[in-house]
Amino acid sequence: MITADADVPAEFVRALQSLRDERLRPEVHLSEVPAPGRIAPFSVALTGEIRVRGTIDATEEDPATGRIVVLHDPVGQEAWDSTFRVVTLVRASLDPEVGADPLLCEAAWTWVQDALQDHRAEHRALGGTVTRVLSQTFGALAERPDEVEVEIRASWSPPDGDLGPHLAAWSTLLCTAAGLPPVPDGVTALGRRH
């Protein structure tokens, strides 16, 4: 992540620290990737994937992957209604039965809203899309099972630079899409060591 620099606003440095300090479930693995440079003067991007413990087959695909981008413009942008904007993506493979549910997209959008609410991630200007893709095979490939993937894109504006709850909400969305059960109330999942 970006380190303190004379040209980097203190507010953005504090926001980055709030991301570093957030403890996530051990199944969530993050990596920093290049962030978009033209949307805002300051940004950071992380990819995430779910790795379920006890998986024997190392070639098995991750049940869910995603990306979270934090944008910061010290003068703000009118559409954001803030100096920060969080832009997220989550992709997950689903059981074909679940994927066939006509209410899947509506349900997936509630995952976004519930995750933000559960982590008390205050926000404004929430918007997004949910896309369901059903792949059926034919001919020589007809033996393959149907595949269903859901893609959830969402963005919102935190009122300030305390971004830990927003990272936690996004990671909960990633876990929900992967089909992981929620962590019970009163139980704290231990995250990675720093």
Secondary structure, DSSP 8 states (H G I E B T S, - for coil): -----TTS-HHHHHHHHHHHH----TTEEEEEE---SSSSSEEEEEEEEE--TT---TTS--SEEEEEEEEEEEEEETTTTEEEEEEEEEEEEE-HHHHT-TTHHHHHHHHHHHHHHHTT---EEEEEEEEEEEE---GGGTTS--EEEEEEEEEEE-SSS--HHHHHHHHHHHHHHHT-----TT--------
